Amino acid sequence: MKLNKFIICTFIAVCMVLSACEEEERGPLTNDGVPPSPVTEVTVTNLPGGAKITYSVPADQDALLVQATYKLDNGKIVTSKSSIFKNHIVVEGLREIKEQVVELVTIDRSNNQSEPVNVTILPETAPIDKLYASFELDEDFGGVRLKYNNEDQIAAELLLYAEDESGNLIYQQSTFISDDQRTHQTFRGFPPLSKKFGVSAIDRWDNSTEIMEAVKTPLEEVILNIENFRDVFLTGDESDAFGWTKSNLWNGSIAGSGFHTAQGQPGTVVPPYSEGYHIFTLDLGVLAKLSRFKFWQRQDSWIFTHGNPRHFEIWGIDELPEDNGASLEGWTKMIENGEVVKPSGGPLGTNSAEDVAQAADGEEFEFPIDAPPVRYIRFVNLESWSTGKFMHLMELNFWGQIEE
């Protein structure tokens, strides 16, 4: 019994020592109360909305980071930190083009701070103002199209306003951008009536622009009736497989069976392509100036994998040519280098909630606003998510103005 008690007491004592060590290790590695040396040899490169400040870091062995403190134009004090292993720090979020002071301090592992070094910078035109200066508002199908240039790749919210019955601009909707992959955003949901619209932007530092106003008349947009769609099989088209027929693409359902082509087929070379691809043709049943289209992937565990299209192109024509589709001469390329982008960017077979939501909502693509009216569509599958040429998809929808 005494031996058991001794073992238990020893175990408790060891645990207490280990716990104490763990608590100590969580604190600073040193606690000398001695401030580190400040940065030296400071130079400034002014940037849009801020500056890059370069310096020589101190030789103190316990130096941990360099911190910049400055005031935004709205009065908010912000800090930016950079590892001691870098020789620069970037200041962002400033709006006014005027000399501004940034305070730099070195911080060590004991949380001691050096004497401050004050640096004067002169920010260039802020990214939010450059973005705003590029705004162009045009009429579009079902609404208006905002063109812009986000060359600085800032994260910003684009806000749309529309005139109410009293003539006041009222906020309607918004979208977010964070890169330069797109050059426009379309805001829809408006009838083809002339009215005043407005657009503005706000960045992540709460810098907001004025509202740019313009009177525009949205173009009429309707969804094409899928009951008018018809199957057309042209030279170079790929046959269906596994009982998944093309007519399933307009049965109003993304469940059950869709359209599927055979996996082992190399596809037919249809000029101007020099390589065989899997192609199918569709008769919309009406001549229409198309604004956009949407297709739905094969759902559930198949999304963003297997035969769901990843890279594709769309061609259109008003009347079928005499060569019965043996080439694409006379057809208009409506979408070039179309790509389905997986929101998460995760590996095949692993899908985030955002991936699942996008697949369920469908993959939407816009047609050029100056594209001619068409009746026949050819879908060219350049590559599926499996990197193969075969494809499967569930449903297709088209929007635009009907010409007849």
C-alpha positions as CSV (number, residue, x, y, z in Angstrom):
1,M,0.0,0.0,0.0
2,K,2.9,2.4,0.9
3,L,4.5,1.6,-2.4
4,N,1.3,2.4,-4.3
5,K,1.0,5.7,-2.4
6,F,4.6,6.5,-3.3
7,I,4.0,5.9,-7.0
8,I,0.9,8.0,-7.0
9,C,2.5,10.9,-5.2
10,T,5.6,10.7,-7.5
11,F,3.3,10.7,-10.6
12,I,1.4,13.7,-9.3
13,A,4.6,15.6,-8.6
14,V,6.0,14.9,-12.1
15,C,2.8,16.1,-13.7
16,M,2.9,19.3,-11.7
17,V,6.5,19.9,-12.8
18,L,5.7,19.2,-16.4
19,S,2.7,21.5,-16.2
20,A,4.8,24.3,-14.7
21,C,7.3,23.9,-17.4
22,E,4.6,24.0,-20.0
23,E,3.2,27.2,-18.5
24,E,6.7,28.7,-18.5
25,E,7.4,27.8,-22.1
26,R,4.2,29.6,-23.1
27,G,5.6,32.9,-21.9
28,P,8.5,34.9,-23.4
29,L,11.7,33.0,-23.9
30,T,13.5,35.9,-22.2
31,N,12.3,38.7,-19.9
32,D,15.3,41.0,-19.7
33,G,13.5,44.3,-19.8
34,V,16.0,45.6,-22.3
35,P,14.5,47.2,-25.4
36,P,15.9,46.2,-28.8
37,S,17.7,48.5,-31.2
38,P,15.6,50.4,-33.7
39,V,15.7,49.9,-37.5
40,T,18.2,51.9,-39.5
41,E,18.9,52.9,-43.1
42,V,15.2,53.5,-43.8
43,T,14.1,54.1,-47.4
44,V,10.5,54.6,-48.8
45,T,8.9,53.4,-52.0
46,N,5.5,55.1,-52.3
47,L,2.7,52.9,-53.5
48,P,-1.0,53.4,-54.4
49,G,-2.7,54.0,-51.0
50,G,0.4,53.4,-49.0
51,A,4.1,52.6,-49.2
52,K,6.8,49.9,-48.9
53,I,9.3,50.9,-46.2
54,T,12.7,49.1,-46.4
55,Y,15.2,49.1,-43.6
56,S,18.1,47.3,-42.0
57,V,17.0,45.1,-39.1
58,P,18.9,45.3,-35.8
59,A,21.4,42.7,-34.9
60,D,19.8,41.9,-31.5
61,Q,19.5,38.2,-31.1
62,D,16.1,38.4,-29.4
63,A,14.5,40.8,-32.0
64,L,11.2,39.3,-33.2
65,L,9.4,41.7,-35.5
66,V,9.0,45.3,-36.8
67,Q,5.7,47.1,-36.3
68,A,4.4,50.0,-38.2
69,T,1.7,52.2,-36.7
70,Y,-0.2,54.9,-38.7
71,K,-3.5,56.6,-38.9
72,L,-6.1,56.0,-41.7
73,D,-7.9,59.0,-43.2
74,N,-11.0,58.1,-41.1
75,G,-8.9,58.6,-37.9
76,K,-8.5,54.9,-37.1
77,I,-5.1,53.8,-35.8
78,V,-3.8,50.6,-37.4
79,T,-0.7,48.5,-37.1
80,S,1.1,46.4,-39.6
81,K,3.8,43.8,-38.6
82,S,6.7,42.2,-40.4
83,S,9.0,39.4,-39.3
84,I,12.6,40.3,-38.4
85,F,13.6,38.0,-41.2
86,K,12.3,40.5,-43.7
87,N,13.8,43.9,-44.4
88,H,10.6,45.7,-45.3
89,I,7.0,46.4,-44.2
90,V,4.0,47.5,-46.3
91,V,1.6,50.2,-45.3
92,E,-1.9,50.1,-46.9
93,G,-5.4,51.5,-46.7
94,L,-4.5,55.2,-47.0
95,R,-6.6,57.5,-49.2
96,E,-5.3,61.0,-49.2
97,I,-2.4,62.0,-51.4
98,K,-0.4,63.9,-48.7
99,E,2.6,63.4,-46.5
100,Q,1.8,61.1,-43.6
101,V,3.9,59.8,-40.7
102,V,4.5,56.1,-40.0
103,E,6.0,55.0,-36.7
104,L,8.3,52.0,-36.8
105,V,9.4,50.1,-33.7
106,T,11.3,46.8,-33.2
107,I,9.7,44.3,-30.8
108,D,11.7,41.5,-29.1
109,R,10.7,38.2,-27.6
110,S,10.1,39.8,-24.2
111,N,7.7,42.2,-25.9
112,N,10.1,45.1,-25.3
113,Q,9.8,47.9,-27.9
114,S,12.7,50.0,-29.3
115,E,12.7,53.7,-29.6
116,P,10.4,54.7,-32.4
117,V,11.6,55.7,-35.9
118,N,9.3,58.2,-37.6
119,V,9.1,57.8,-41.4
120,T,7.3,60.2,-43.8
121,I,5.5,58.7,-46.8
122,L,3.5,60.2,-49.7
123,P,0.9,57.7,-50.8
124,E,0.0,57.6,-54.5
125,T,-3.6,57.5,-55.7
126,A,-5.5,54.9,-53.7
127,P,-6.5,51.6,-55.4
128,I,-10.1,52.2,-54.5
129,D,-10.0,55.6,-56.4
130,K,-8.2,54.0,-59.4
131,L,-10.9,51.3,-59.5
132,Y,-13.6,54.0,-59.3
133,A,-11.9,56.0,-62.1
134,S,-12.2,53.0,-64.4
135,F,-15.9,52.6,-63.9
136,E,-18.1,52.4,-67.0
137,L,-21.8,51.6,-66.8
138,D,-23.5,50.1,-69.9
139,E,-26.9,48.6,-70.6
140,D,-27.1,44.8,-70.4
141,F,-29.6,42.1,-70.6
142,G,-31.9,42.4,-67.6
143,G,-29.9,45.2,-66.0
144,V,-26.7,47.0,-66.3
145,R,-23.0,46.0,-66.8
146,L,-20.3,47.7,-64.7
147,K,-16.9,47.6,-66.5
148,Y,-13.8,48.2,-64.4
149,N,-10.1,47.7,-64.1
150,N,-8.9,46.2,-60.8
151,E,-5.2,46.1,-61.7
152,D,-4.2,46.5,-58.1
153,Q,-6.3,43.4,-57.2
154,I,-7.9,44.9,-54.2
155,A,-10.7,43.3,-52.2
156,A,-13.7,45.6,-52.7
157,E,-17.5,45.6,-52.6
158,L,-19.2,47.0,-55.7
159,L,-22.6,48.4,-54.9
160,L,-25.5,49.1,-57.3
161,Y,-28.2,51.7,-56.8
162,A,-31.4,52.3,-58.8
163,E,-33.9,55.1,-59.0
164,D,-37.2,54.6,-57.1
165,E,-40.5,56.2,-57.9
166,S,-39.5,59.4,-56.2
167,G,-36.3,59.7,-58.1
168,N,-34.1,58.7,-55.2
169,L,-31.2,56.3,-55.7
170,I,-31.7,53.3,-53.5
171,Y,-29.3,50.5,-52.8
172,Q,-30.3,47.4,-54.7
173,Q,-27.5,44.8,-54.7
174,S,-23.8,44.3,-54.5
175,T,-21.0,41.9,-55.4
176,F,-17.4,41.4,-54.2
177,I,-14.2,41.4,-56.2
178,S,-10.6,40.6,-55.1
179,D,-8.6,40.0,-58.2
180,D,-8.3,41.1,-61.9
181,Q,-9.7,37.9,-63.4
182,R,-12.8,39.7,-64.5
183,T,-13.3,43.1,-66.1
184,H,-17.0,43.5,-65.6
185,Q,-20.0,42.6,-63.4
186,T,-23.6,42.4,-64.5
187,F,-26.4,43.4,-62.2
188,R,-29.7,41.9,-63.2
189,G,-33.4,41.8,-62.2
190,F,-34.6,45.0,-63.9
191,P,-37.3,45.5,-66.6
192,P,-36.5,47.2,-69.9
193,L,-37.4,50.7,-68.7
194,S,-35.1,53.8,-68.7
195,K,-34.0,54.8,-65.2
196,K,-31.1,56.3,-63.3
197,F,-28.6,53.8,-61.9
198,G,-25.6,54.4,-59.6
199,V,-22.5,52.5,-58.7
200,S,-19.9,52.9,-56.0
201,A,-17.2,50.9,-54.2
202,I,-15.9,50.3,-50.7
203,D,-12.6,48.6,-49.7
204,R,-11.7,46.6,-46.6
205,W,-10.5,49.7,-44.8
206,D,-14.0,51.2,-45.2
207,N,-12.8,53.7,-47.8
208,S,-15.9,54.4,-50.0
209,T,-16.2,56.2,-53.3
210,E,-18.8,58.6,-54.5
211,I,-21.8,57.2,-56.5
212,M,-21.3,57.4,-60.2
213,E,-24.7,58.0,-61.9
214,A,-26.0,57.2,-65.4
215,V,-29.4,56.8,-67.0
216,K,-29.7,53.4,-68.7
217,T,-32.3,51.2,-70.3
218,P,-31.8,47.5,-69.5
219,L,-32.2,45.1,-72.4
220,E,-35.1,42.7,-72.3
221,E,-34.1,39.2,-71.2
222,V,-36.2,36.1,-71.0
223,I,-35.3,32.5,-70.3
224,L,-35.8,30.4,-73.4
225,N,-38.5,27.8,-73.2
226,I,-36.8,24.3,-73.0
227,E,-39.9,22.8,-74.5
228,N,-38.7,24.3,-77.8
229,F,-35.3,22.6,-77.7
230,R,-34.7,19.8,-80.2
231,D,-31.9,17.3,-80.7
232,V,-29.7,17.8,-83.8
233,F,-27.0,15.4,-84.8
234,L,-24.3,16.8,-87.1
235,T,-21.2,15.4,-88.6
236,G,-18.6,15.3,-85.8
237,D,-21.1,15.0,-83.0
238,E,-20.6,12.4,-80.4
239,S,-23.3,9.7,-79.7
240,D,-24.8,9.2,-76.3
241,A,-23.8,6.3,-74.0
242,F,-25.2,4.3,-71.1
243,G,-28.7,5.3,-72.0
244,W,-28.0,8.9,-71.0
245,T,-29.5,10.7,-74.0
246,K,-29.2,14.3,-75.1
247,S,-32.9,15.1,-74.6
248,N,-32.3,14.7,-70.8
249,L,-30.6,18.1,-71.0
250,W,-33.9,19.8,-71.3
251,N,-36.2,17.7,-69.2
252,G,-36.2,20.3,-66.3
253,S,-34.4,18.1,-63.8
254,I,-30.8,17.8,-62.6
255,A,-31.6,14.4,-60.9
256,G,-31.7,11.0,-62.5
257,S,-30.1,10.6,-65.9
258,G,-28.5,13.3,-68.0
259,F,-26.4,13.3,-71.2
260,H,-23.3,11.1,-71.3
261,T,-20.8,10.3,-74.1
262,A,-18.6,7.2,-74.3
263,Q,-15.4,7.3,-72.4
264,G,-13.2,5.4,-74.8
265,Q,-14.0,7.5,-77.9
266,P,-11.3,9.9,-79.1
267,G,-13.7,12.3,-80.7
268,T,-13.9,13.6,-84.2
269,V,-11.7,16.4,-85.7
270,V,-13.9,19.3,-86.7
271,P,-12.0,22.2,-88.3
272,P,-10.8,24.6,-87.2
273,Y,-9.8,22.2,-84.4
274,S,-6.9,20.0,-85.2
275,E,-7.7,17.5,-82.5
276,G,-10.8,15.4,-81.9
277,Y,-13.2,16.5,-79.2
278,H,-16.6,15.4,-77.9
279,I,-19.2,17.7,-79.5
280,F,-23.0,17.9,-79.4
281,T,-25.5,20.2,-81.2
282,L,-28.7,21.7,-79.9
283,D,-31.6,23.4,-81.7
284,L,-33.0,26.2,-79.5
285,G,-36.2,26.2,-81.5
286,V,-36.1,30.0,-81.9
287,L,-33.7,32.6,-83.2
288,A,-32.4,34.5,-80.2
289,K,-29.8,37.0,-79.3
290,L,-28.3,35.1,-76.3
291,S,-27.2,36.8,-73.1
292,R,-26.0,33.9,-71.0
293,F,-26.4,30.2,-70.4
294,K,-26.1,27.8,-67.5
295,F,-25.4,24.1,-67.4
296,W,-25.5,21.7,-64.4
297,Q,-22.9,19.1,-63.7
298,R,-23.6,15.6,-62.8
299,Q,-24.4,15.9,-59.1
300,D,-23.6,14.2,-55.8
301,S,-20.2,12.5,-55.6
302,W,-19.5,13.4,-59.3
303,I,-19.3,17.1,-59.0
304,F,-15.9,18.6,-60.2
305,T,-14.7,15.2,-61.2
306,H,-15.0,12.4,-63.8
307,G,-16.8,13.5,-67.0
308,N,-18.1,16.9,-65.9
309,P,-16.9,19.5,-68.3
310,R,-14.0,21.7,-67.1
311,H,-12.7,23.4,-70.3
312,F,-15.1,24.0,-73.2
313,E,-16.2,26.3,-76.0
314,I,-19.6,27.3,-77.4
315,W,-20.4,28.0,-81.1
316,G,-23.6,29.3,-82.6
317,I,-25.3,29.9,-86.0
318,D,-28.7,31.0,-87.2
319,E,-29.1,28.4,-90.0
320,L,-27.5,25.0,-90.4
321,P,-24.7,25.0,-93.0
322,E,-24.6,22.8,-96.1
323,D,-21.7,20.8,-94.8
324,N,-23.9,19.5,-92.0
325,G,-21.4,20.5,-89.4
326,A,-18.3,18.9,-90.9
327,S,-16.5,22.1,-90.0
328,L,-17.3,25.2,-88.0
329,E,-17.0,27.5,-90.9
330,G,-19.8,30.1,-90.7
331,W,-20.3,29.5,-87.0
332,T,-19.6,32.2,-84.4
333,K,-17.5,31.3,-81.4
334,M,-19.8,32.5,-78.6
335,I,-17.6,31.4,-75.7
336,E,-13.8,30.9,-76.0
337,N,-11.7,29.1,-73.5
338,G,-14.7,28.6,-71.1
339,E,-13.6,27.2,-67.8
340,V,-15.5,25.8,-64.8
341,V,-13.7,27.0,-61.7
342,K,-14.0,25.0,-58.4
343,P,-14.4,27.6,-55.6
344,S,-12.3,25.8,-53.1
345,G,-9.6,24.8,-55.5
346,G,-9.4,21.5,-53.6
347,P,-8.3,18.2,-55.0
348,L,-10.7,16.0,-57.1
349,G,-13.1,14.1,-54.9
350,T,-12.9,16.6,-52.0
351,N,-15.6,19.2,-52.1
352,S,-16.3,22.1,-49.7
353,A,-19.8,23.4,-48.9
354,E,-19.2,26.2,-51.4
355,D,-18.3,23.7,-54.1
356,V,-21.5,21.8,-53.5
357,A,-23.6,24.9,-53.5
358,Q,-22.1,26.2,-56.8
359,A,-22.6,22.8,-58.5
360,A,-26.3,22.7,-57.3
361,D,-26.8,26.3,-58.6
362,G,-25.3,25.6,-62.0
363,E,-22.3,26.9,-63.9
364,E,-23.3,30.2,-65.6
365,F,-21.4,32.0,-68.5
366,E,-22.2,35.2,-70.3
367,F,-22.2,35.6,-74.1
368,P,-20.6,38.6,-75.7
369,I,-23.1,41.4,-75.8
370,D,-22.3,42.0,-79.5
371,A,-22.8,38.3,-80.5
372,P,-25.2,37.8,-83.4
373,P,-28.6,36.1,-83.0
374,V,-28.4,32.2,-83.2
375,R,-30.7,29.2,-83.2
376,Y,-28.2,26.3,-83.2
377,I,-25.6,25.7,-80.5
378,R,-22.6,23.4,-80.6
379,F,-20.9,22.5,-77.3
380,V,-17.3,21.4,-77.7
381,N,-15.9,19.7,-74.6
382,L,-12.2,20.3,-74.6
383,E,-11.5,18.6,-71.3
384,S,-13.4,17.0,-68.5
385,W,-12.3,17.1,-64.9
386,S,-10.9,13.6,-65.4
387,T,-8.6,15.2,-68.1
388,G,-10.5,13.0,-70.6
389,K,-12.6,14.1,-73.6
390,F,-15.9,12.4,-72.7
391,M,-18.5,14.3,-70.8
392,H,-21.7,14.1,-68.8
393,L,-24.0,16.9,-67.8
394,M,-27.5,17.2,-66.5
395,E,-29.4,20.3,-67.8
396,L,-29.0,23.4,-70.0
397,N,-30.7,26.8,-69.8
398,F,-30.4,29.8,-72.1
399,W,-31.4,33.5,-71.7
400,G,-31.7,36.3,-74.1
401,Q,-34.0,38.2,-76.5
402,I,-36.1,36.2,-78.9
403,E,-35.9,37.5,-82.5
404,E,-38.8,35.5,-83.9
